[in-house]
């Protein structure tokens, strides 16, 4: 299989390096197009002006000056590689991309862009343990062993989002997507010459742990299992609002 690797932490990080080694060892043709430096929380942002620089640092391995989604668009549509990949794997991210965090995630944004560009996508993330440790080699080996099964769950209108808790059990459970409520507050650092300098001060976090009778990704991870969600690329409309619209009269 031809596999394109991307992340949002930077091309030299341990997560993507572990995937490269494990998938290459398993006999896959592996390419890399990942950001030149950290691009976390860039969601699906794209560079619509200026020049994108793709720098080759090894055979079929590039780092990109743009966002994670740029990495996918420019490597596929820019003919950086000889052909189109069969699959894009994004990660392994440092920290969960669960629930509402999916909206901000550059890891998920890249997997989503892969589907929009006509291939398949998988996003991988892990939370650190209490000592700040990750198990990237173990995750990469798990993905390499089970790649055919995971690929069978991908589609042309969706991508897989997988979250691994610290010291995870090798048990995969399907998960819904909950909500995370952040009480972060922008605070003024300095006011001078008509300008306000602000920064975000972290506040309490509240997580929604139920969703339609199916455990949320956070719940599954709290049980020590691997949370797998299949996420639609295109936003879905609220059909209840469609019914309500029929009762309204606009002037």
C-alpha positions in Angstrom: 0.0 0.0 0.0 1.2 3.6 -0.7 0.9 5.5 2.5 1.4 9.2 3.0 2.2 10.3 6.5 1.4 13.8 7.9 1.1 15.3 11.3 0.7 18.7 12.9 3.6 18.6 15.4 6.4 18.7 12.8 8.1 16.2 10.5 10.9 15.2 12.9 8.6 14.3 15.9 8.6 10.8 17.4 5.0 10.0 16.5 5.4 10.3 12.8 8.9 8.7 12.9 7.5 5.6 14.7 4.8 5.2 12.0 7.4 5.6 9.2 9.5 2.8 10.7 6.7 0.4 11.5 4.9 0.8 8.2 8.1 0.6 6.1 9.1 -2.5 8.0 5.7 -4.0 7.2 6.4 -3.6 3.5 4.4 -0.6 2.7 5.6 2.2 0.4 5.8 5.2 2.8 6.0 8.9 1.9 6.1 11.9 4.3 4.7 15.4 3.8 4.6 17.0 7.2 4.9 20.6 8.5 8.4 22.1 8.9 7.5 23.0 12.5 4.7 22.8 15.0 1.3 23.6 13.5 -0.9 22.4 16.3 -4.5 23.6 16.6 -4.6 24.8 12.9 -7.7 22.8 12.2 -8.3 22.7 8.4 -6.6 26.1 7.7 -5.0 26.5 4.3 -2.6 29.0 2.8 -4.4 30.9 0.1 -1.7 33.4 -0.7 2.0 33.4 -0.9 4.3 30.5 -1.7 4.4 27.0 -0.1 7.9 25.5 0.3 8.2 21.7 0.1 11.7 20.7 1.2 13.1 17.1 0.5 15.0 15.8 3.5 15.2 12.1 2.5 13.8 10.0 -0.4 10.0 10.6 -0.7 10.1 12.6 2.5 9.3 16.3 2.6 8.6 19.0 5.1 6.2 21.7 4.2 6.1 25.4 5.3 2.3 25.4 5.4 -0.4 23.9 7.5 -1.2 20.1 7.8 -4.0 20.5 5.3 -1.5 22.3 3.0 0.8 19.3 3.3 -1.9 17.1 1.8 -3.2 19.5 -0.9 0.2 20.5 -2.2 1.7 17.0 -2.1 -1.2 15.4 -3.9 -2.2 18.1 -6.4 1.3 19.5 -6.7 2.6 16.1 -8.0 5.3 16.0 -5.3 5.1 12.2 -5.5 4.9 10.0 -8.6 1.3 9.0 -7.9 -1.6 9.4 -5.4 -1.4 7.6 -2.1 -3.9 4.8 -1.2 -4.1 6.1 2.3 -3.1 9.1 4.4 -2.3 8.6 8.1 -2.1 11.7 10.3 -0.2 11.6 13.6 0.7 10.2 16.0 -0.4 13.4 17.8 0.8 14.4 21.2 -2.4 14.4 23.2 -6.0 13.4 22.6 -8.1 14.7 19.6 -11.4 13.8 21.2 -14.8 15.4 21.2 -14.9 19.1 20.5 -11.1 19.2 20.1 -11.5 17.6 16.7 -12.7 21.0 15.4 -9.4 22.6 16.3 -7.1 19.7 15.4 -4.6 20.0 12.6 -4.2 16.2 12.8 -7.8 15.7 12.0 -7.8 18.5 9.5 -5.2 16.7 7.5 -7.1 13.4 7.5 -10.2 15.3 6.4 -8.3 17.0 3.5 -7.1 13.6 2.4 -10.6 12.4 1.9 -11.5 15.6 0.0 -8.6 14.9 -2.3 -9.9 11.5 -3.2 -8.0 9.2 -0.9 -8.6 7.6 2.5 -7.7 9.1 5.9 -6.9 8.0 9.4 -6.0 10.3 12.4 -4.1 8.9 15.4 -3.6 10.5 18.8 -2.4 9.5 22.3 -2.6 11.2 25.7 0.5 11.2 27.8 0.8 9.3 31.0 1.3 11.0 34.4 5.0 11.2 33.7 4.6 12.7 30.2 5.4 9.5 28.4 4.0 8.2 25.1 3.9 4.8 23.5 4.3 5.7 19.9 6.3 2.6 18.9 3.5 0.4 20.4 0.8 2.4 18.6 2.7 2.2 15.3 3.1 -1.5 15.6 -0.6 -1.9 16.4 -1.6 0.1 13.4 0.8 -1.8 11.1 -0.6 -5.2 12.3 -4.2 -4.1 11.8 -4.0 -1.8 8.8 -6.2 -3.9 6.5 -9.0 -3.9 9.1 -8.7 -0.2 9.7 -8.6 0.6 6.0 -11.8 -1.4 5.5 -13.6 1.1 7.8 -12.5 4.2 5.8 -14.7 5.7 3.1 -14.8 8.3 0.4 -16.9 10.6 2.6 -15.4 9.9 6.1 -12.2 9.3 8.0 -11.2 7.4 11.1 -10.3 9.2 14.3 -8.5 7.0 16.8 -7.5 8.0 20.3 -5.2 5.9 22.5 -5.2 6.4 26.3 -1.9 6.0 28.3 -1.0 2.3 28.7 -3.9 1.3 26.5 -5.5 -2.1 26.3 -5.4 -3.4 22.7 -9.2 -3.3 22.5 -11.0 -1.1 20.1 -14.4 0.3 20.8 -16.6 2.4 18.6 -17.2 5.8 20.1 -19.5 8.8 19.6 -18.2 12.4 19.7 -19.0 14.3 22.9 -18.5 17.9 23.8 -15.8 19.7 25.7 -16.6 23.0 27.4 -13.6 25.3 28.1 -13.8 28.2 30.5 -10.7 29.8 29.0 -10.6 33.6 29.4 -8.7 36.1 27.3 -6.9 38.4 29.7 -5.3 41.8 29.0 -1.6 41.8 29.5 -0.9 45.4 28.5 -2.8 48.4 27.2 -0.7 51.1 25.4 -1.2 53.6 22.6 -4.7 52.4 21.8 -3.7 48.7 21.7 -4.7 45.9 23.9 -2.3 42.9 24.2 -4.2 39.8 25.3 -3.4 36.2 26.0 -5.6 33.2 26.8 -5.7 32.1 30.4 -6.7 28.4 30.9 -9.8 27.7 32.9 -11.7 24.7 34.1 -12.7 22.0 31.6 -16.0 20.2 31.5 -16.6 17.1 29.4 -19.9 15.7 28.2 -19.8 11.9 28.7 -23.0 10.8 27.1 -24.2 11.0 23.5 -27.1 9.1 22.1 -26.6 6.0 24.2 -23.1 5.4 22.7 -20.0 6.0 24.8 -18.1 9.0 23.8 -14.5 8.9 22.8 -13.4 10.3 26.2 -15.4 7.7 28.0 -13.8 4.8 26.0 -10.4 6.2 26.7 -11.2 6.6 30.4 -11.8 2.8 30.4 -8.3 2.2 29.0 -9.5 1.2 25.5 -8.8 2.6 22.1 -11.6 4.9 20.9 -12.5 4.7 17.2 -14.9 7.1 15.6 -15.8 7.4 11.9 -16.2 11.1 11.1 -18.1 12.5 8.1 -16.1 15.1 6.1 -19.1 17.3 5.1 -21.1 18.9 7.9 -24.5 17.5 8.4 -27.6 19.6 8.7 -30.0 19.6 11.6 -33.3 18.3 10.2 -35.3 19.5 13.1 -34.4 23.1 12.0 -35.8 22.2 8.6 -39.2 21.3 10.1 -39.1 24.5 12.2 -38.4 26.6 9.1 -41.7 25.6 7.6 -43.5 27.3 10.5 -41.7 30.6 9.9 -42.6 33.5 7.6 -39.9 35.8 6.5 -40.6 39.3 5.2 
